Amino acid sequence: MSNENQVTILFVDDEAQMRKLINISLRNEGFKLVEANNGREGVSLTASHRPELVILDIGLPDISGLEVIRQIREWSEIPIIILSVLDDSETIVEALNSGADDYMTKPFEANELIARIKVCLRRSLKKDYENHIFEARNIKVDLIGRIVTKNGVEVKLTSTEYDLLKYFIKNANKVLTNRQILKEVWGPSSVENTQYPRVYVRHLRQKLEEHPESPKLILTEAGVGYRLKVKD
């Protein structure tokens, strides 16, 4: 994957060599990696970068990885894999009960980590979407391949445009408020940036609608927000 729609993974670990190893392993598999070296930065980057998955160490220099899980789980169901030197059953159970999706111990095999990442991503997609192919009017979206086509021709979206479209698809035919959109696409710290949805909806309409000035797919709900219309 070399396009802007490649899957983003956040890795939170204070050990520079470990971050370098994970960086190489994930990029070789086509993933985009975002790095954090402490827990608070990890929580912040989860909100601002909206990765598809988080890999997290427990022994961080500021707050515990367990606290990072709890804070993320207050507003997101993003898959989280723990990667830690701690291998006692009490810690593993606590991490899983706190909301982690999987737990691996260091040292680890890169191939096993990649396999577990792919399992978590598939499980997450399956939970969010009954069918990974979405079609409406002349638009088709492969939610696993992250490929968008219009009249059979691939449309290039930025990562933010794709995330917004994905959120609309997940909530097709539902009216979404600007605040809901901002929280889910840009993160809780961006709920006051009310111009974001307007700007990015305009971008999506220009790329996906037959007549952007008279949209049939992404409709404006006056005074409220927007709705992806797939049913008449």
TATA-V473948 format. One record per backbone hydrogen bond with DSSP energy under -1.0 kcal/mol. CO is the residue of the C=O (numbers start at 1). NH is the residue of the N-H. If there is no record, write none. Layout:
co = <CO,CO>
nh = <NH,NH>
This chain:
co = <3,7,8,9,10,11,12,15,16,17,18,19,20,21,22,23,24,26,27,32,34,36,38,39,40,41,42,43,44,45,53,54,55,56,58,58,64,65,66,67,68,69,72,72,79,80,80,81,82,84,88,89,90,91,92,93,94,95,102,104,109,110,111,112,113,114,115,116,117,118,119,120,121,122,123,124,125,132,134,136,138,139,140,141,142,142,147,148,149,150,153,158,159,160,161,162,163,164,165,166,167,169,171,176,177,178,179,180,181,182,182,187,188,190,192,193,195,196,197,198,199,200,201,202,203,204,205,211,217,219,221,221,224,225,226,227,228>
nh = <6,32,52,34,55,36,57,19,20,21,22,23,24,25,26,27,28,31,30,9,11,13,42,43,44,45,46,47,48,49,10,81,12,83,60,65,68,69,70,71,72,73,75,76,54,101,102,56,104,106,92,93,94,95,96,97,98,100,82,84,113,114,115,116,117,118,119,120,121,122,123,124,125,126,127,128,129,143,141,139,151,136,149,134,146,147,142,155,140,153,150,162,163,164,165,166,167,168,169,170,171,172,174,226,181,182,183,184,185,186,187,190,191,193,194,196,199,200,201,202,203,204,205,206,207,208,209,214,229,227,224,225,178,221,176,219,173>
